[in-house]
Amino acid sequence: MANEQTGSTRVGYKEWFREGFMRSPSGIFRMLIMILAIGVSIFEIWLGAFGSMDLYQYSAIFYPFVLGVTFLLYSSRQSVTKGLPTWMDIFYSLLSFGIWIFFLVNSSEYLKRIPQFAELTSMETFVGIALVLLTLEATRRTLGSSLTIIVLIFLAYTFLGHLIPGAYSHRLITLNHFIDDMVYTTNGIFGTTIGVAATYVFMFVLFGAFYTQAGGGDFFFKFAAMISGRSAGGTAKVGVISSGMFGMISGSPTSDVLTTGSVNIPIMKKVGLSPVFAGAVESAASAGGSICPPIMGSAVFLMAEYAGIPYSDIVIAAIIPAILYYLGIFLQVHFRSKKLNLPTMDDVPKFKQVMKDGWVHLLPIIFLIWGIEHGYTAPLVAIMTCGLIIVLSWFNPQRRIGLGKIIVACEEALLRVVPVTLACAAAGMFIDEIMLTGLASKFGTLIFQFTYGSVFLTLVATAFMCIIFGMGLPTSTSYILTAALAAPLLINLGVSTLSAHLFIVYYSVLSCISPPVATACIAAGSIAQADPNKIGWASCRLALVAFIMPFMFVYEPALLMDGSVGKIVESLLTAGLGITCLAAGFEGYYGKNLNFLERILILASGVCMIFPQTIMDITGITLMLIVMLPKYLGRRKPILTKNEGDELIWKHKA
């Protein structure tokens, strides 16, 4: 059947090591996916609003269901791009739904079972092995070989590590022990990572789908145009603001690029920005949505559960870093626009017009923030906000959400949550493998030996680890892999739990714009018709603040709202000035073009001011004044005028 679809009888071996192709549901197949989407959405809404289930129970019900949907949506190879699922896909899907029924009936029994003491039955062993194998295959289909190979390597270490001599050897782990811990406890697949996917992630993805159906995306673009459309390079600045606002809702940089970039990138090219820079602006702005309150991305939901930090505390702590991140991008776009003398936008909407048509779109965001701040669980707030969106949509006859749009939103949520869920399942396997083998503590010892116990060097090693793990992997996967290995070491070195985990979140997000595998930049490249690697390097320069920011808030907790009001304001102002200087130095412009020496001085000024020490701030401000004052004074033109005594004098006018 697959060969009929591709028109070929030969399949290269490399095909089996790549990701599959996501089918577009149609006909009866579309109807089946819609029914499954409605079913899982009803379960999720019940769970978030009324349900009282143990982590293992709802994870064991949610994940096999999504696993069954995965084999219907994703083909085994990229070359299989058309038609309905093959017979093998249907078999895998039915097997997954069979496992779902097994846990639907028996999951409550495993809450009372003592792991490793009760021998697994033949059926339990079969279900466990099948679930592990199906997870590996589904991970390959949705996310490619990178994550799958990592899990397989550590799987081999789990079973063969006892044969390795030396410090990295571990005790013998039998198949029964492995399956018991991996499948029938919360240490493995049905652990915290899947629990987050089944609660936080799904409900906020559903919220984003409803918000889009109600016209929230259009409102963001008009709102951004209203703010910055009248300034130089207004279209590029609109791209920064609208992509950031939409990314704040979607939490997925790549999907944000594909959604808002299809509008923003062509417009930026049209006004004179290069394809590479236009793609970079879109990529960097979209990536920032995953670290921008109030919703942020799936990695933050994982952080809340994994690190045991209240979600509301993370949101509050992330406000200043998010402001500084977008300030850095916005200023670089502004300085380049002034340097190139780019035009403003045509037909900029007025405040009254934007708010008249779209004021209702602000209310869900306000309600969401209010609910989180008042201690309601994040999934419950997301559910209530979805209900509010539906009610408010009826104020606009063109955007009313009826039964049809509700079904479409549920379907969109299911399609978007599948790869995240598979990433969480594979990450759960990885975590259990390193815990079973004791590799986490051994890895900490290894890093400690290389960094000599230096906090700074350990932070650098952690940053590289995040980017390496993030090559081609979702942000949530990069976070959980690095957090399992590096977070305990950072905390032992004296870094606060919040700073350590948020540091990892930041660099996990940045992996999506870091070459050579920058998934968001690949998406932008396809729209901008430019080299994704060049876009990636340009994105890194635009997002340089995000590369520096994690080190800043580790050494200066005031940037995470941890400190006195005076200290927080001081840190925000000096960091803001530093970022302004860096942006001016990168673009070589501040009022006028800067020469080489001036760029060096202004860059040095920026570096000094973002470094958390008073003497460095003073040095940075001094260097800034050395460059800025002559430029400012040079623009003041003398004019001849008269004083009251009719004496001719010279005055300066800006």
N, C-alpha and C positions, 0 to 999 in steps of 0.2 A: 504493500500500500504506500509506503514511504517513497519507494522508487518511482511509482506512478506519479506521485506528486512532484518529484524533482525532475523527472524525465531522464534519470541516469541510473545505471545499475552498479556503478562503482562508487565506493565511499572511501575517501582517504582516512588513514588512521588518525590524522590530526583532528578530524571532525569530531571524534569521540572524546577529545580532551578540551573542547571549547564549549561555550554556553550554547543553549538551544535558541530557538526563535519563538517569540511570544506571538501566539495567534490572535487574530482579531475575531471575537465571537460573532457569529451570524446565524440566522435561521434557528433551527431547533437547538443547536449548540448555544446560541445566545440566550435562548429561553431557559436552558438548563443552568447556565451561569447566573442569570438573574434570580432564579429560584434559590440557588445556593447562597447568593449574596444577601437576599432578603432573610433567609434563615439564620445566617451567621450574624447579621446585623441585629436581629431581634434578640438573639442570645446575648450579644454584647451589651445591648441597651438594658436588658434585664439584669445582667451581671453587674453593670456599673451603677444602676439605680436601686435595685431591690435585692439582688442575689447575695447569698452568704455561702461562699464555697472556699475550700482550702486551695492554696496555690497549686498543689498537685492536681486536684480535681479539675479546675477550669483549664489548666494548661493541657492536661491529657485529653480534654474534650475539644479544645480549640485547635491545637496543632495538627492532629491527624486529619481533621476536617480540611484545614488549609492545605495540607499535604496532598489530599485527594484532588483538590481544585488545581494545584500546581501542575499535575501531570495532564490535566485537560487543557491548560493554557499554554504550556511550554512544550515545544517539540524536543526530540532528543538531539537534533542537530540543526545548525543554522540553515542548512540546505533544504530542510523540510519547512517550507514557508506557506503552504496553502492547504486548504481542505480541513476536514475534521480530524480529531485525534486518531492515531493509528491503533491497531488492536493491542499493541504492547502498551501504549499510553493508557488505554482503557483498562487493561489488566492491572497496571500499577495503581491507577486511580481506585479501582474496585478494592484492591488489596489495602490501600490506605483507608478507605471508608470502612472496610472490615475491621481494621485496627481501631478506628474511631468507635465503632459499635462495641468492640471488646472493652475499651476503657469507659465508655458511657455506662456499661453495665457493671464493671468491676472496680472502677477507680476508687470508690469509697472504701473498698476492702483493703487497699494498699496503704491507707492512712493508718490502719491498725497493725499492719505487718511490721515485724522487726527485720530490717535488712540484714543479709548475710547469715541469719540464723535459720530461716525457713528456706529449704531447697526450692528452686524454681521448678515448676512443672514443665512438661514437654511443650505445652501450648504457650506458656509464658516465655520460655526460651525462644520459641519460634517467632512470637510476636516481637520480642526484643530485637532479635537479629534482623528481622524484616524491617523494623522501624529504623534501625541504624543504617542499613543498606539503602532504603528508600530516601532517607535524609541526605546521604552522600550524593545519590543520583540527582535528587531535586536541587541540591545546592549547586551541582555542576551545571544543570540546565538554566538556572536563574541567575547565578552569579559568576559562572565560569570556573576555570580550573584552579585559580590562585588559592582561594579559601579551601577548596576541596583538597588540594595537595597538602596544605598546611595541616588540616585535620588528619589526613592519612599518615603523614609523617609522624605526628604525635601518637596516632593509633598504633603504628608499628613500634614506636618507643615503648608504649604501654605494655605490649605483649613480649617484646624482645629486650627491653632495657635491663632485665635481670642478667642477661648474658654479657653485658658491657662491664669490663673491669674498671675499678676506680670509683671516684666520688659520685659519678653520675649513674651508677648502677642502682637498681631498686629491687624490692622483693618481687617474687613471682606473682603475677596477676592472672588468674584463670578466666576462662570465658564466662563461667557462671558468675564470678565476682564482678567482672566488667559489666555484663548485661544487667545484673541486679542493681548496681550503683548508677548506671547510665540511664536506665529506663524506668526503674521502679522506686526511685527516690527523687528528691528535688535537687540532687547534686549535678544531674546531667541535662538531658534534653528538656525535661519538664521542670526546669529550674527558674531562676529569677528572670533570665533573659526572655524566655517564652512568655512568662507571666507579664512582663512589661509590654510585649507585643500584643498580648490578648486584652490588655486594659488600656494603658495610656496611649500606645501608638494607634491602635485601631480607632479609638474614639476620637482622637484628634485628627486623624486622617479623614474620618467621616465628617467631622466638623468642617474641615477644609473643603470637602466635596460639596456640602450644603452651602457654604459661604460662596463658593464659585458659582453654583447654580443660581444663587440669589443676586448675582451681579457684583460681588465684592471685588473681583479682579478689575473690572472696568472702573469702579470707583477709585481704586488705588491709583490707576494711571491718571485719571482726571485730577485727583488730589495732588499727585506729584507734579503734574503740569502746572497746577495753580500755584504751587510753592516756588518752583524754580524755572518755569517756562519763559519768563521775561528776562532772565539773565543770559549772559553769553554762553553759548553751548547748551542752551536749555534742554534740548532733546537728550543729550548725554546725561545731564543731571536728573532728568525725569526717569531715565533708565535706571540710575542708581537707586533713587527713592522707591520707584514702583517695584523693582526686582526685590529690594530689601523687604518691603511691606508684604509682597506676595510670598516671598520665601519664609517670612516669619510665620505665615499660615501653613504653607505646604511642608516646610521642614526638610525638603529634598532639593539640594542644589541643582542636580541634573534636570529634574522635571521642571524646576523653576526656569532654568535656561530655555528649555524647549517651549515653555508656555509664554513667558513674557519676552524672551529673546526673539521670538518670531516677529514681534512688533518692534521692539526697541533697536535691535541690531541694524536692520535695513534703514531705519530713520537716522541713526547715528552716522552710518556710511554716507547717507544722502547729504548731510550738512557739512561733510568734509573730513570726518575722522577716518583713519585708516581701518581696514577690515580687522586687522590684528587688535588694535586698541579698542574698537567697538566690541569685539568678542571678549576681550579681557575685562572691560567694564561690566558687561553682563555677567560673566563668570564670577568675578570677585564680589559683586553686589549680591548675586544669588547665593553664594556660599555663606555670606554673612547672615542670611536668614536663619540658619541653623543655630546661631549663637545670639540671636536677637530676641529679647522678651517681647510679649509675654508667653509665647508658646514654645519657641525654639525648636529643636529637632529631636529625633528619637533617641540620640545618644544621651541627651539630658534626662529623659525619662528613665533610661537605664542607670544613669548616675544616681538619680534619686533613690532607686531601689537598692542598687549595688553598694553605694556608699552610705546609705541610711541617712541621707540629708533631705529634709523636707523640700518638696518641689518649690514652694513659695520662697524659701531662703535662697535657692539657686537663682530664681528669676530676679530677685532683688539684687543679688550680688553681681549679676551679669549686666546690669543696666549701664554702668559707666563704661566698661570695656566695649559694649556694643556701640555706644555713642561715639567713642574714640575711633572705633573701626570704620564706621561710615564717614566720620569726619575726614579721616585720612584719604579715603577713596574720593569723596566729594571735592576736597580741596585740590587733589591732583587733576581731576577732571576740570575744575574751575580754572586753574592756572594754565592748563594746556589750551582750554577754550579761549582764554584771553590772549595767550601767546599766538594762537592761530587766527584770532579775530573771528571766531565762529559766530553765526547769527543766532538770534533768539528764536523761539518757537512762533509759528503762526497760529492765530486763533487760540490764544491761551484762555482757558475757561476762567470765569470770574468766581470769586468765593461764594457769592450768593447763588449762582447757578449750580455749582458743585454741591453745596450743602442742601439746596432745595431738592435736588434729585437723589442725593446719596447719604443724607444724614442718618438714615436708618442703618447703614452699614457700620457706623461707629458704635452703635449700641451693643452689638454682640461682643466686640472687643472690650468695651468698658465693663460689661457684665462678666466677661471671662476673668478679667483682672480682679474685679470685686469679689467674685466667688473664691478665687484662689487665695486672696488676701484674708478672707474671712474663714479659712480653714476647711472648706469643703474639699472632698477628694477631687483630684484633677479629672478622672473619668466622669464623675457625676456632674461637675461643672460643664464639661464638654457636652454631655447629653442635654443638660438644661439649655445650653447655648444653641444647640441644634434646634430644639423646640422653639426658642425665641426667634431664630432666623426664619423658620417656617411661618410663624405668626407675622413677623414684620414684613415678609415678602409680599403679603397680601395688600400692603399699602401701595404697591406698584403693580398695576395690572399686567405689565409686560414681563415681570419677573416673578410672578406668583408660583410658589412651589406646590404643585398638586401631587397626586399619586404617581404620575409618570416621572416627574423630576426626582421624587423621593427614591424610586426604584433605580433611576440612573445614578443618583448619588451613592446608594448602597453598592451598586455594581462597581463604580469607580473606586470606592474605598477598598473593596475586596481585591481588585486588580493591583492597587498600589501597595497593599499591605503584604502581598504574597512574598516578594523578594526580601522585605524587611524581616518577615517571620522566618524565612529560611536562613537568613543571616544570623538571627538570634538562636535558632536551633543548632546550627553549626558551631556558633560561639559557645553554646552550652556544652557541646561535646568537647570542645577544646579545653574549656575550664575544668571539666571533670577529669580529662586526661592528665592535665598538669597537677591536679590535686591528688589523683590516685597515685601518681608516680613521685610526688614530693618535689616536682621540678620547680615549683614557684620559689621555694626557699633556696634551692640550688642556684637558680638564675639570679636571685638577689645577691648571693655571695659572689657570683661571677662579675656582675656589674660593679659591685663594691670594690672588687680587686682592680678593675680597670679605671675606675674614677677616683680611687683612693679616698672614698668617703666624702668627696666634694659635692655639695648640693648643686652647684652650678653645672659641673660636668655630668652629674646624674640627670639633671634636667635636660641637658643637650642630648644625652643618650636616649632619654625617654622620647624627646621630640623626633629624633631620627627613627625610632622604633614605630611611632605612630604613623609617620609618613610611609615607611616601608610596608607596614601591615595594611595601610590604606590604599596601596596601589591596586586599583581595580575593585576594591571592596567597599561596601557601604560604610558610612561614617560610624554607625552603631557597632559594626563588627570591629573596625579598627579600635574604637574606644574599649570595648570589652576585652579584646585580646591584650591590649597594652595595660589596661587597668589591672587585670589579673596578675600580670608579671611585675609591673613597675610601681604601681600605686603604693603597695605596702612598704617598698623600699624608701620611697620619698617621704612617707609619713614617719618612718623610723628615723629619718635624717632630720626631722623637726619641721617639715612642711605641713601646714594644716591640711586636714582631710578635704575641705572644700577647695583650697587652692590646688592641691595635688590632682584631684579628679577633674577640676575645671581646666587645668593645664592640659590634661590628656584629651579632654573634649575639644579644645581649641585646635590642637594639632591634628586630631582625627578629622575635623572638618576641613582643615587646610589641605589634607591629602587629596581632596577632590579637585584642587587646582594646581597641584604640585607635579611637574613633569617627572618622569616620562609618561606615567599613566595618570592623566588628569581627566577624569570622566566628564566633569562639567565643561572643561575646555574642548573636549572632543565634540560634545553637543553644540557648543558655541561655534566651533569651526565649521560644522556642517551647515550652519545658517549663514555665517559670515563669509564662507568660501575662502577660508584662510587656514594656514598651518596650525593645527592644535598645539604643537609644541611651542611655537612662537607666542600663541595666545596664553599658554600656560606660564611662560616666563614673564610676560607682561602682566598677567593676573597676580603673580607673586609680588611684583613690584608695587602694584596698586594696593595689595593686601598686606604690605610689609608691616603695617601696624599690628596686624593679627599675629605675625610671627614674633614680634617683640613683646606684645601685650602680656602673654602668659608669664614671661620672666618678670615683667614689671609688677604684676599683682601678686606673684609669689613673694617678692621682696618688699612690696608696698601694699599691705592688706587694705589700706584705705581705699584703693581702687575697687575693692569688692564690698564697699560700704562697711568696712570693719575699722572703726576708729571714731574719733570725735568729728563733729561737723566741720570745725575749722580745718582739720587735717584732710578730710575728704575733699573739701572745696579747694584747698591748696594743691592737692595731688591732681585734681581734675584740671585746674587752670594751667599748671606747669606742664602736664602731659599734653594738654590741648595746644599750648604754644609750641612745644617740641614737635608735635605732629605737623603743625602749620609750617614750621621751618623745614622739616623733612620733605613735605610735599613741594615747597618752593624750590628746594635744592634738587629734587628729582626732575622737576620740569624746567629748571633753569629760568624761572620767571617769578618776579614779585614787583608788580607795577611796571617794571622794565625787564628786559632780558638781563640775566646775571652772567657775568664772565666766569671763567674757570675758578679763579681764586675765591670769588664771592660764593659760588656754589659749594666749594669745599668748606668755607667758614660757616655757611648757613646749615649745611648738613651736620657739621660738628656741633653747632649750637643745638640742633634738634636732638642729637644723641645725648648731649649733656643734660638737657631738660627732662628727658624721659627717664633718666637714671635717678633712682629715688634717694638723692642726698642733697642737702641744702647747698653745699659748696658747689656741687655740679649744676644746680639750678642757677645760681648766681653767675657761674662761668658761662652757661648757655645763654642767659639773657644778655650778658655783656657782648658776646660774639654776635648775637642777633642785632643789637643796637649798632654795632660797628658796620654791619652790612646795610641795615634798614634806614638809619638816619640820613646818610648821604643821599640815598635814593629818594627819600621823602623830601628832604630839603631842596634837592635838585629839581623837583617839580614845582617849587614855589616861584612864581614869576613876579618880578618887581614892576610896579605901576606908579606912574607919577600922579600925585594928587596934591591937594592944598589942605593946610590946617586952618583953624579958625582965624589965625593971624595972616592968612593969605601967603604964608611962606611955603615955597615948594619943598616937599620932602618925598623920600622914597618909602613906599610900603610894600610888603610882600603879600601876595594873594595866592592861595592854593589853586 
